[in-house]
């Protein structure tokens, strides 16, 4: 409407007709589908799997449960459902539960309309205020969700049997909107039972009052499949009342995971710009993918996408730190930066058998080494570097401090016959997108570390850490 009515009389004259929230969501979704609009901007990898399930649920006017492991974007998608609501809806001014002026539910709104008629003031509520979310915790009560008798109102002189003494909980306050319960299995079974009427009969009862509030609400939930299937912590009658269960998943391809971490990670640092070669991004994402298949990791808990994002930010940070210490105007991330990812990986994987902190760090380092090997094998082979292997097999060593400049590292490698020429050639193959000429040597150092660590992963040479230095060779 170009002019939004401010009274009940104006609203009637405008021809406004109330519709249910699920009809409203369906109508707006249909329009967006017909116009070819993007439904969930910023959500990657779900176009052919998850999003069609959500679309079907909205078209069917279902309540929905988003079922998936941690870090799969469940909450983010749930919070985006409000985009399918109208831009704004009319509400009786002062109503706690967003009463429709044409069809009010609460006693407050009914009394106000009876008193003032067509002069009843109307306000407009935006879609952002029509989405309410609650994290399920064991201390959540029915009073929090449904409501309670407000003894303060009773003390003010209102009769205990009157609706005026009610204090509405979160669910009634989500009337004509979306209510989300995150981590539903963590809600105690007794409280879950309290949701039966809301899901099936669409009404609430507070302290046995003989009052029925037929709520208009879309209920959505999130849960971990481990809780849902094995522990049985969602009571069966409640599961039966949820229309659509949407299964989420981790990125199916490594490149998609890289795209997600590029968009989500904070990499635009003040001061020194940091360039991250693509093969470094591949190793970061491959580390998370390996953790999701490792027998040492509790797969029922999952390995969040947040692990890749945090690890990527750590790699960028250590490259930035090296540039700051050496007075460089820019930085290039290297393989040695990856070994600082242990700090940002801790707590994001749950070991299957051992609970020792040291075991977690050992596993993370092994996953990084395996990821380096896999990325090395994509485009390089140990046979290509027989001269390097021969150099180290002859009893030679190369020592370098990963926090020192790239030029110092490359000078150390100059003693290996033909190795610098190989590094330059491979850098042009693997890192064709170097932003500036001054980053060339730093990109070459990154490639050199990939080669040396790849050869180490293939047991072609030894590597150890000694007094903060990497020592390659015997």
Helices and strands as residue ranges (DSSP letters): H 8-13, H 21-35, H 50-59, E 64-67, H 74-79, G 80-84, E 88-92, H 107-116, G 117-119, E 122-126, G 127-130, E 131-135, H 142-145, E 147-149, H 151-155, G 163-165, E 166-168, H 170-173, E 177-182, G 184-186, H 189-193, H 196-200, E 217-223, H 225-225, I 226-230, H 236-241, E 244-247, H 254-264, E 273-275, H 278-291, H 305-326, E 330-332, H 335-338, G 339-341, H 342-345, H 357-379, G 382-385, H 386-393, E 397-400, H 406-413, H 419-430, G 437-439, H 440-457, E 463-466, E 469-473
